[in-house]
Structure formats: structure tokens, C-alpha cells
């Protein structure tokens, strides 16, 4: 299951304003957030650097869903609507204990942070996490082991809930309530000597203790 979910988390995500910019022209198309602005915590100079949200499904299927120049370590990013070909069907989840309100729903999840380039050269990724800057730098090689904020595009409203286990002493819990359009999720990881728990939850705003790191 985790492999399927992380295959959906295919791409490349920043401080704290997260607000809708689309006009609600149709009753069946409610406003959903697709604008992000923030400040990047980094000791590195980001002058002339830019953020890119690039999604790759295959080598011949690549889309850029957003781009923003970084000024004084601040950015303003607008997420575009991905093409239908870049979405994955949520009905692929077959774990017992997991309930999906609409198995025909298609989604795309951005969880691995936003790509940062300077003079067309890749210099890293930005990730929103609750870890301190010092500890974050120590964990650069293992960012998937920390709590983080992600963004999910859904082509329709869908709820996903339940808990399942793929292997002994490991559990995954989903508490997701997506609207049509872009949504936010919080990924929490709790590890002890004998267990590992992973939780995906829908959220409406970024918690104040989560910061953006390079």
C-alpha cells in the first residue's frame, strides 16, 4: 500500500498563507486553495533562485504546475490544475480497514517538497516541516523520516479513512477529506523501538510550528 501511495506522491512543496485565487463561477466547483506564499529558512544565498513544481509520471510525461522567483528568501507560488493524464485512480487501494467514499476519484499528491534551481542548476528542495533548522540539516539525507506538509489535487470530493498494516509492527492511518481542487495534508511519522506509525490527515492551514527549509 505504501508503495502505491508514494507513487501517487509523485512530485515536487512552502510558510504560511494558503488561500484560494479561483473564482467560484460554478456551484459544483467550490473554491479550493492553490496559492502559497512563504519564507524559506536557509543559510544559503537564494538570490536569483526560483522554485519549480515539476511532476513526472514517466520520462515522456512531465508537467510544470508552478514557478516562482525567490526574493529575500520569500516566494509566491500558484499551483496549476494538472492534466487528467497525470492523475492516479484512488480505487487502487485494496487494504482492508480502508474506506474510500468514491473509488473513481483521481488524485495527485505533492509531498517531496518544491525543487529549487539557480542559474538553471538544481540546488535542492524546499520542504515544510515541524523540525528545527539544526535537526533538519542533520536529516537532509532522510527527509522522508520527518513530519511534513503536502498538497493533494482531487478531481472530485472524496473521503478516505481507516487504518491498515502492511507488515508487522507498522501501521498507516488515513483521515482524508478532499474537496475538488487543491487540498492540504499533514504527514506524521511516529517511530519507537518496536513500532512505526504513519498518519495522513487533511488540514485547512499550515500549523504555526511548521517552517519551510532548504
N, C-alpha and C positions, 0 to 999 in steps of 0.2 A: 504493500500500500504506500509506504513512504516513498518508494522509488517512483510510483505513479504520481504522487502529489508533487514531489520535487521536479518531475519532468514538466508539470504544469507551471512550476515556479521558474519559468524559463528566462528570466531576463534580468535586465538590469533595472535603489530607491533611495526626504530631506526635511527644519525647525518649524516652525510650528503652525503657520497659518495654512489651513487646508479648507478651501471654500469653493463653492460652485461658481462656474462662469457661464454655464449654458442657460439660455432662456428656456423656460418651461412652456413651449409653444403647444405641446400636445398633452392631454390629460394622462395618457398612458406612458409618458416619458418624463418621470419626475426628475427634479434637479438632483444631481449627484456630484461629489467633489472631483475636480480634475485639475485644480490649481494648487501648487505647492510653492511656498517661499520659505527660505530659512538661512541660517548662518552655519558655516562649516567650521568645526573645531579642528585646527591643524596647525602644526608648526611650520609646515611647508608653504612657500610663497605660491599663491594661486593666481597671480597676475597673468592675464591673457589666457587663462584656462577656461574650459567650458564643460558642462555636464551634458551627457547624451544618454537617452533611454533607448537602447537598441535591443530588439527582440529577434532571436534567431530560432526558427523551428527546424530548418535544415540549411545546408550550405547555400541552397538556391532560394531560400525563403527568409529574407531579412527585412525588418521594418524599423524605422526610427520613429518612436512615439513621442519624443520630446527633446528639446535642446534649449540650453540656457547658458549665457555667458556668466562667469563669476566675477563680481566686482566687490572688492574689500571683503572677500570671503562670504559674500551674500549672493543669493540666486533667486530667480523667479521662474518657475517651470510650469508649463501647461501640458498635461497628458492628452494625447490624441486618442480617438477611438480606433482600436485595432481592427484590421480587416477580419472577416469571418474565417478566412483560411488559417489565421494564426491562433484561433481559439481551440480548446480541447473540451470534449464532452464529459460532463461530470458523472454521467451514467457509468463510467468505467470503474467506479468504486463498488466493490462487492463484499467488503468486510462485514461480517455480522456485527451488530451493535451500532451500525451507522445508518442514519435515516436521512434521505435526500427528498425534499419536497417536490422537485421536478427534475427527473433524470435526463431530460432533454436539454437542460441548461448547459450553455457553453461558457467557459471562463478562460481568463489569462491572469496569471499571478506574477507580480514583480516583487521579489523578495531579496535578491542578492545585492541590492544597492545600485546606485547610478554610476555609470562609467564616467571618469574624468580624463580629459585629454588636454594637452598643452602643446601648441605648435604641431598638431596632428599626431602627437605621440601619447600613448596610453601611460598615465602616471598612477592609476589606482581606481578604487571605487569608494563611493560615499555610502555609509550605512547608518541608519538611525537606531541607536541602542541605548540601554539604561546603564551601561558600564562606564566607569570613569575613563578619561583620556589615557591615563597611565596604564591601566589594566587593558584597555582596548589595544594599545600599541603592542603589548605583550602577546595578545591573542590574534594578531593580524593573520597568522598562518592558519587559524582555525575559527574564522568568523561564524561558521555555521553552528558553533557551540555556545553562542550567546543569544540573549533575548533581542528581538529586533521588530521593526515595523515594516509591514509590506502593503502592497496595493493590489487590488483584485478588480479586473473588469469582468462583468457578467452581462450576458445578452438578455437577461430577464431576472425578475425576482426569484430567489431560491434560498431555502434554508437547509443547512447541513448540521446534524447534531449526532452525538454519540461518542462512545469510547471503544477502542479495539486494541488488540495486541498482536503484533506480527511475530514476535519472538518472546521467549521467557524474560520476565523482569523489565519489559519495555511496553509502555502504553502510549497511545496517541488519542487525544480528545479534541473534538471539533465542536465549536459553538459559533457557527457562522450564519449570518442573516444578511444576504446580499440584496441590494436594490439593483435595478437596471442601470448600468453605467459603472463608474469607478467607485470602489469601496476601500476602506482601510481595515487591516487586520493586525493583531499583535501576536507574535510567536514567542511563547515562553518555554524555556527548557529547564527542567529541574533534574539534577543528577545526584544520586547518592552512591554509596559503595556498592549497593546491591540492586539499584533500580535506575531507570531513566524514563522521565515523563515529558511528553511533548504536547503542548496545548496551542491550538489555533482559535483565536477569538475575534469576532467583529468588534470594532471600536468606532466612535464618532469623532474623536480628536486624539492627537498625539499627547500622551502623558507628559507632564512638565519635567519629569526626571529623565526623559529620553532626549538625547542630543545627537547631532549629526557629526560623524567622524570620517576622516580620510585615512 
